[in-house]
Amino acid sequence: MKVHHAKTINEAIDDINTFFQVDMYSKFRPEHKIPTGKNKKMETWYRQDWFKNERDFIEYLNRHFNILKKEIRRL
């Protein structure tokens, strides 16, 4: 797996913003309808690691902001 490292603090902030936009929505809304097969029949898939409570959400944010802090220190 290739790890991306930001080159500037602004890039690091933009990276975490993009990540949150992509990842967090489905952590709050774990049910997704996905077209499958040739006839585009809709199938429901469920994300397994959705937020079950506020503590899970806070831990998630803390983990990712700690990653951001390490990235900024590296710069």
Long-range contacts (C-beta under 8 A, 24 or more apart in sequence): 5-71, 5-74, 6-71, 6-75, 7-75, 8-75, 9-72, 9-75, 12-68, 12-71, 12-72, 12-75, 13-68, 15-71, 16-64, 16-65, 16-67, 16-68, 19-64, 20-64, 26-50, 27-51, 27-57, 27-60
